[in-house]
């Protein structure tokens, strides 16, 4: 069945060539869209009750609504390095916040969605792994997961381990403490590095262990909320996480296609002075076959 899409409306940040509108999350109750504005380090809150004209949401006093996590009550000493992801579920906003220093653990920060004319209210914040790049709720709403990418610095003098943090919010976000956070890593695979490489997992960092080299990027959760599948983009693999035991149970290579296995075989050649005529111009001059500017290979 064909799907036809028609343009309806647009919101522009007015910022060019920067990450000013990266990740979005929608709350149907307030008809608000929460947008990661990494350029400004905030969450823009849009009113899309009229989707043909999205605008910045305002309070009943006319004040524009944005979320600046730097204003929240965060753990002592934590310095915000950036906002990477946002998710919404059942009236709660979850935000993935990275630390300013490479290698330091990030935070999952929680807010209410607010109402149609009030701003979101800070609820809580807990520590997760290094560089949380994505946040999501499980379908049953009992857990929040972050994909902690753990990217190294440019010279690999700091290379934190990648991980997935699982936050149990079944008792309510307001009551969550660090004891409700489990961070599942990959150290159990460190002694399998050559086996994983042989299966097609790309492990390439200079002197890096498996746990350091794997960089979780994005999470999808099964409909029964029992299993998470995590893309390891730089490593050409998926991680499987058991959400009952809160452990990584498998690393699945995605494979590759060797483009050298089917080389193009050319069977017809033309000398430049013997190029065939492929038509005539309006002036009745011959149009000769020219040089190749592209090539399409269909297979053998």
C-alpha positions as CSV (number, residue, x, y, z in Angstrom):
1,X,0.0,0.0,0.0
2,X,1.4,3.4,-1.0
3,X,1.8,6.1,1.6
4,X,1.4,9.7,0.4
5,X,2.8,12.5,2.5
6,X,1.8,16.1,2.1
7,X,3.6,19.1,3.7
8,X,1.7,20.5,6.6
9,X,3.8,22.8,8.6
10,X,7.3,23.7,9.7
11,X,9.1,25.2,12.7
12,X,12.5,26.8,12.1
13,X,15.0,27.5,14.8
14,X,16.7,30.1,12.7
15,X,20.1,28.4,13.2
16,X,21.9,27.3,10.1
17,X,24.4,24.4,9.9
18,X,24.3,23.5,13.6
19,X,22.4,20.8,15.6
20,X,19.6,23.0,16.6
21,X,16.8,20.5,16.1
22,X,18.1,17.0,16.5
23,X,15.8,14.6,18.4
24,X,12.0,15.0,19.0
25,X,9.5,13.5,21.4
26,X,5.7,14.1,21.4
27,X,3.3,14.3,24.3
28,X,-0.3,13.7,23.1
29,X,-1.9,15.1,26.2
30,X,-0.4,18.6,26.0
31,X,0.2,18.4,22.2
32,X,3.7,19.5,22.8
33,X,6.8,18.5,20.9
34,X,10.1,18.4,22.8
35,X,13.1,19.1,20.6
36,X,16.8,18.7,21.4
37,X,18.5,21.9,20.6
38,X,22.1,20.8,21.0
39,X,23.4,24.1,19.7
40,X,21.9,26.0,22.6
41,X,22.1,23.1,25.1
42,X,18.4,23.2,25.8
43,X,15.1,21.5,25.0
44,X,12.8,23.6,22.9
45,X,9.1,23.0,23.7
46,X,6.8,23.4,20.8
47,X,3.1,23.8,20.8
48,X,1.8,21.8,17.8
49,X,-1.9,21.9,18.6
50,X,-2.1,23.5,15.2
51,X,0.3,21.3,13.3
52,X,0.2,23.7,10.3
53,X,1.8,26.3,12.5
54,X,4.2,24.9,15.2
55,X,5.3,27.6,17.6
56,X,7.3,27.8,20.8
57,X,5.0,26.9,23.7
58,X,4.2,29.7,26.2
59,X,2.9,29.9,29.7
60,X,-0.4,31.6,30.5
61,X,1.7,34.7,31.2
62,X,3.2,34.6,27.7
63,X,6.7,33.4,28.7
64,X,8.4,31.1,26.1
65,X,9.0,27.6,27.5
66,X,12.3,25.9,27.1
67,X,14.1,23.4,29.4
68,X,17.6,24.2,30.5
69,X,18.9,21.3,32.5
70,X,21.8,23.5,33.9
71,X,19.1,25.2,36.0
72,X,18.1,21.8,37.6
73,X,19.3,20.3,40.9
74,X,22.0,18.1,39.5
75,X,24.6,16.0,41.4
76,X,27.3,18.0,43.1
77,X,30.2,18.8,40.7
78,X,28.4,17.7,37.5
79,X,29.1,20.0,34.6
80,X,26.7,19.8,31.7
81,X,28.5,19.0,28.4
82,X,25.4,18.8,26.1
83,X,22.0,17.4,25.6
84,X,21.8,14.4,23.3
85,X,18.3,12.8,23.4
86,X,14.8,13.2,24.8
87,X,11.9,10.8,25.3
88,X,8.4,11.2,26.7
89,X,6.1,8.7,28.3
90,X,3.0,9.0,30.6
91,X,3.6,12.6,31.5
92,X,7.3,12.2,32.1
93,X,10.2,13.6,30.1
94,X,13.6,11.8,30.1
95,X,16.7,13.6,28.9
96,X,20.1,12.2,28.2
97,X,22.8,14.6,29.3
98,X,26.5,14.2,28.7
99,X,29.2,15.4,31.0
100,X,31.6,18.2,30.0
101,X,34.7,16.1,30.4
102,X,35.4,13.2,28.1
103,X,35.1,9.9,30.0
104,X,32.9,11.2,32.8
105,X,29.5,9.6,33.4
106,X,26.4,11.4,32.2
107,X,22.9,11.8,33.6
108,X,19.4,10.9,32.9
109,X,17.3,13.9,33.9
110,X,13.5,13.8,34.5
111,X,10.8,16.4,34.2
112,X,7.0,16.6,34.1
113,X,5.6,17.5,30.7
114,X,3.7,20.4,32.2
115,X,0.3,21.4,31.1
116,X,-0.9,23.3,28.0
117,X,0.0,26.6,29.7
118,X,2.7,25.7,32.3
119,X,6.3,24.8,32.0
120,X,7.8,21.4,32.7
121,X,8.9,20.8,36.3
122,X,12.2,19.1,37.3
123,X,11.7,15.8,39.0
124,X,15.0,13.9,39.4
125,X,18.4,13.1,38.0
126,X,20.5,10.0,38.2
127,X,24.0,9.0,36.9
128,X,24.3,6.7,33.9
129,X,27.3,5.7,31.8
130,X,29.8,7.8,29.8
131,X,28.2,9.9,27.0
132,X,24.5,8.9,27.0
133,X,23.6,9.4,23.4
134,X,20.0,8.1,23.4
135,X,17.3,7.6,26.0
136,X,14.0,5.6,25.7
137,X,11.2,4.2,27.9
138,X,10.3,0.5,27.7
139,X,6.8,-0.1,26.3
140,X,5.4,-1.0,29.7
141,X,6.8,2.3,31.2
142,X,8.6,0.6,34.1
143,X,12.2,1.3,32.9
144,X,14.2,4.0,31.2
145,X,17.3,3.0,29.1
146,X,20.2,5.0,28.0
147,X,22.7,4.0,25.3
148,X,26.1,5.2,26.7
149,X,28.4,5.6,23.7
150,X,31.6,6.1,25.6
151,X,33.5,7.8,22.8
152,X,37.2,8.4,23.2
153,X,39.0,11.7,22.9
154,X,40.9,12.3,19.6
155,X,44.2,10.7,20.7
156,X,42.6,7.8,22.6
157,X,44.3,8.9,25.8
158,X,40.8,8.7,27.3
159,X,38.6,5.9,26.1
160,X,35.7,5.1,28.4
161,X,33.7,1.9,28.1
162,X,30.4,1.8,26.2
163,X,27.4,0.6,28.2
164,X,23.6,0.6,28.5
165,X,22.0,1.9,31.7
166,X,18.7,0.5,32.9
167,X,16.7,2.7,35.3
168,X,13.9,1.1,37.3
169,X,11.1,3.8,37.5
170,X,8.3,1.4,38.5
171,X,8.0,3.1,41.9
172,X,7.8,6.6,40.3
173,X,10.4,8.8,38.9
174,X,10.4,11.1,41.9
175,X,11.6,8.3,44.2
176,X,14.3,7.0,41.9
177,X,17.8,6.8,43.5
178,X,21.2,5.6,42.2
179,X,20.2,2.2,43.6
180,X,17.6,1.9,40.9
181,X,20.2,2.2,38.2
182,X,22.0,-0.8,36.7
183,X,24.6,-0.2,34.0
184,X,25.3,-3.2,31.7
185,X,28.7,-3.2,30.1
186,X,30.7,-5.5,27.9
187,X,33.7,-6.5,30.0
188,X,32.6,-10.1,29.9
189,X,33.4,-10.1,26.1
190,X,37.0,-8.7,26.5
191,X,38.6,-12.1,26.2
192,X,36.6,-12.8,23.0
193,X,38.1,-10.1,21.0
194,X,39.6,-12.2,18.3
195,X,36.5,-14.4,18.0
196,X,34.3,-11.3,17.6
197,X,36.6,-9.9,15.0
198,X,36.5,-13.2,13.1
199,X,32.7,-13.0,13.1
200,X,32.8,-9.5,11.6
201,X,32.5,-7.3,14.6
202,X,34.7,-4.2,13.9
203,X,37.0,-3.6,16.9
204,X,39.6,-1.1,15.9
205,X,40.6,1.3,18.6
206,X,44.3,1.4,19.4
207,X,44.9,-0.8,22.4
208,X,41.2,-0.8,23.2
209,X,39.4,-3.6,24.9
210,X,36.1,-4.9,23.6
211,X,34.3,-3.0,26.3
212,X,36.1,0.3,25.4
213,X,35.6,-0.1,21.7
214,X,31.9,-0.9,21.6
215,X,29.8,2.3,21.3
216,X,26.1,1.9,21.9
217,X,24.1,4.3,19.7
218,X,20.4,3.5,19.6
219,X,18.0,1.2,21.5
220,X,14.9,-0.7,20.4
221,X,12.9,-2.6,22.9
222,X,10.7,-5.7,22.3
223,X,6.9,-5.2,22.8
224,X,7.0,-7.3,25.9
225,X,9.7,-5.1,27.5
226,X,11.9,-8.1,28.1
227,X,14.7,-7.5,25.6
228,X,16.6,-4.5,24.2
229,X,18.5,-4.4,21.0
230,X,21.2,-1.9,20.8
231,X,23.0,-0.7,17.7
232,X,26.8,-0.6,17.9
233,X,27.1,1.6,14.8
234,X,30.9,2.0,14.7
235,X,31.3,-1.7,15.3
236,X,28.9,-3.1,12.7
237,X,27.0,-5.1,15.3
238,X,24.0,-5.3,17.6
239,X,24.0,-5.9,21.3
240,X,21.2,-7.9,23.0
241,X,20.3,-6.9,26.5
242,X,18.1,-9.1,28.8
243,X,16.0,-6.6,30.7
244,X,15.2,-9.2,33.4
245,X,18.8,-9.8,34.4
246,X,19.9,-6.4,33.1
247,X,22.9,-8.0,31.3
248,X,24.2,-7.9,27.8
249,X,23.8,-11.5,26.6
250,X,25.0,-11.4,23.0
251,X,26.9,-9.3,20.4
252,X,25.6,-10.0,16.9
253,X,27.7,-9.0,13.9
254,X,25.8,-7.5,11.0
255,X,28.0,-8.9,8.3
256,X,29.3,-7.2,5.2
257,X,29.2,-7.3,1.4
258,X,32.5,-7.8,-0.4
259,X,32.2,-5.6,-3.4
260,X,35.4,-7.2,-4.9
261,X,33.7,-10.6,-5.4
262,X,31.9,-9.6,-8.6
263,X,34.3,-7.5,-10.7
264,X,32.8,-5.8,-13.8
265,X,33.7,-7.6,-17.0
266,X,33.9,-5.3,-20.1
267,X,33.3,-7.1,-23.4
268,X,33.1,-4.2,-25.8
269,X,35.8,-1.5,-26.4
270,X,35.9,1.4,-28.8
271,X,39.0,3.2,-30.0
272,X,38.6,7.0,-29.7
273,X,38.7,7.5,-33.4
274,X,36.1,4.9,-34.0
275,X,33.4,6.0,-31.6
276,X,29.9,4.9,-32.9
277,X,27.3,7.3,-34.1
278,X,24.4,7.5,-31.7
279,X,22.3,10.1,-33.4
280,X,22.2,13.3,-35.4
281,X,21.8,16.9,-34.4
282,X,19.2,19.3,-35.8
283,X,21.9,20.5,-38.2
284,X,22.2,16.9,-39.4
285,X,25.7,16.6,-37.9
286,X,26.6,13.2,-36.4
287,X,26.6,12.8,-32.6
288,X,29.3,10.4,-31.5
289,X,29.4,8.4,-28.4
290,X,31.4,10.3,-25.8
291,X,33.4,9.3,-22.8
292,X,31.9,7.6,-19.8
293,X,30.9,10.0,-16.9
294,X,29.3,7.2,-14.8
295,X,28.8,3.5,-14.6
296,X,26.0,1.3,-13.4
297,X,26.7,-2.3,-12.4
298,X,23.7,-4.6,-12.2
299,X,25.5,-7.9,-11.4
300,X,26.6,-11.0,-13.2
